[in-house]
Amino acid sequence: MTIKKAVSIACTAALATLSAGAHAQISGGVVKIGVLTDLSGTYSDLAGSGAVLATKMAIDDFIAKEKPDFKIEMVSADHQNKADIASNKAREWFEREGVDTATELVTTSVALAVMKIAKEKDRIALMSGPASTPITNEQCNDVTVHYTYDTYALANGTAKAVTKQGGKNWFFLTADYAFGQALEKDASAVVTANGGKVLGSVRHPFPGSDFSSFLLKAQASGAQVIGLANAGADTTNAIKQAAEFGITPTQALAGLLMFITDIHSLGLKTTQGMYLTEGFYWDLNEETRAWSKRFFGVQKKMPTMVQAGQYSSVYHYLKAVKAAGSDDTKKVMTQMKKMPINDFFAKNGQIREDGRMVHDMYLMQVKKPAESKYPWDYYNVRQVIPAAEAFQPLSQSRCPLVKK
Amino acid sequence: MEILGVPTALLGSQLLVGLINGSFYAILSLGLAIIFGLLNIINFAHGAQYMMGAFIAWLALTRFEINYWVALIAAPLLVGLFGVILERTMLRKLYKLDHLYGLLLTFGLALIIEGIFRDQFGISGESYEVPEALSGGIHLGFMFLPIYRAWVVVAALTVCFGTWFMIEKTKLGAYLRAGTENPQIVQALGINVPLLITFTYGYGVALAAFAGVLAAPVFQVNPLMGSNLIIVVFAVVVIGGMGSILGSIVTGIGLGLVEGLTKVFYPEASAVVVFVIMVIVLLVRPAGLFGKA
């Protein structure tokens, strides 16, 4: 190849890149969204393939409605709830595949690992699945958005409601790892703050399958309420076995982290009357129903709050890219925080400086079997918890980004 | 009254719960012990086969309205038949090779089976109601004993001791034992040894499925329910002595009780205690408590 020829090729390439970037400054001419989720493990029903579907729907809807002048691509991977697998994948995506944002990220350990890499590589982490509050406190950074819910909001919703309704004495059944302990701590604080008392707790190995021993301890404590500070199969097994041992309905159960998929799998007979806090319910209004029915058409299951939040967060991200005319992390983050979120998932949602997206949460009570009129008709909305009360106030924030 | 700061009533109930869990361990480890004792195969698909039993019971009830009692017989038969096919088409080719090959094959099969169920039914699991005749419970004074749990203990122990009796005290059992000691001579005496071995694997697998049906109303029926349990059950078999029939039954129940007590005094260690015992037993008696060195 002559030097002249090489120069002309280089020039053409440079021109091509320039013309592609004439409308918007999009790196590589394409906005690439990575869905890093649990596709095979404990959380694959509440996030998993449903989260991938929600992302696809968000991209398709965005293209149809907003007609962007940039291309959008999606990649997805299974992190198996392991922080090391998630870190490797995120690195590969950011370094070699030009992924602009890693999304979903259920499981706290995964979330904490990936948000650090996102900061290092100057990309965005959009979190719909994980629950722990350190994401927007001690570990917070300026490239992360914690979108759907967190342990503070859950404890604040469920524990407060149950304590206020007379469930003053609590005993906790806690999964013996960081998440369970965080949830127990948050919930205990809420119980005491509302005039209740924590009589004790028992830490069970994670994951467990037989909870009868622990439940008998809880029964012997004489507490009015048994708080389940665990998740997934641990929670469903504990609820099932509590009914078997005649613990319910004498003592009440409070599931501190439950999803509609858990209620679906246990059935209303076992779960009726339980309180839980959700960030989304498919049957709230026309808008939520319309979206959820589209989702159901493909997935054959109604969406969880994580899946609905995933759609909303990806759509909001794309809107911010369009408004900023760039996929540059700083510009997009500024834009995302500037624009309020108004869609079927959230009304006047706002992303705060600590990365927390605040929106209304819902205190639900599970219906009795006789009250349920059609499939997935599971909840009565007992209270809409306004955004300002639902989440940890900024005044209590431990995030260094928050100016006090 | 209290023992070490724990009320006796609570202790009694925890021991009873331990006995119930021990029955599950016993019936699962028995199946593993039979398969290992007679086939020299470490059946890593045992957990998946247990899960299949539970799922077949659930499918039978929800799709075909076949009740619990029929499922208790039909599910083990179906899964046993599945075992027979596995033995005839795959395991048979591995008998002359190292144990590792059987382990790898069955482990791979377990992953495939669990993957298929996960794909079909999701991960959250399904609920199986306690059958009408066994619902409710009895107040024992110190605890509320669900009738179904009592039934689990009775059913599991009956099947365990029935199996032990068949292998140790009947002519069929004698053929089986002889066939594993010296297949050539037994074959020369006119007994169809390959058929016996196929039958044994099928029976061991059916035991796993039986435990699965027993477990269905107690636990959520979930594609991973077997893999969570199987590691503990392997430890039980190792402690009892690989291949020892009586050892697996007694150790299963014993470890259930030990685990129950751990949950009273130091619940955080309850997932580890079985393995601590395994380490100690392996150091002191490498062939296991009931194994022949």
Interface residues (C-beta under 8 A of the other chain):
Chain A: S40 G41 T42 Y43 S44 D45 L46 G48 D176 V202 R203 H204 P205 P207 G208 S209 D210 S212 S213 F214 L216 K217 A220 G232 A233 T236 N237 K240 Q241 E244 F245 G246 T261 D262 H264 S265 L266 G267 K269 T270 K301
Chain B: P7 A9 L10 S13 Q14 V17 G18 I20 N21 G115 R118 G122 I123 S124 G125 E126 S127 E129 V130 G137 M143 F144 P146 Y148 R149 V218 F219 Q220 N222 L224 M225 N228 L229 G260 K263 V264 P267 E268 S270 A271 V272
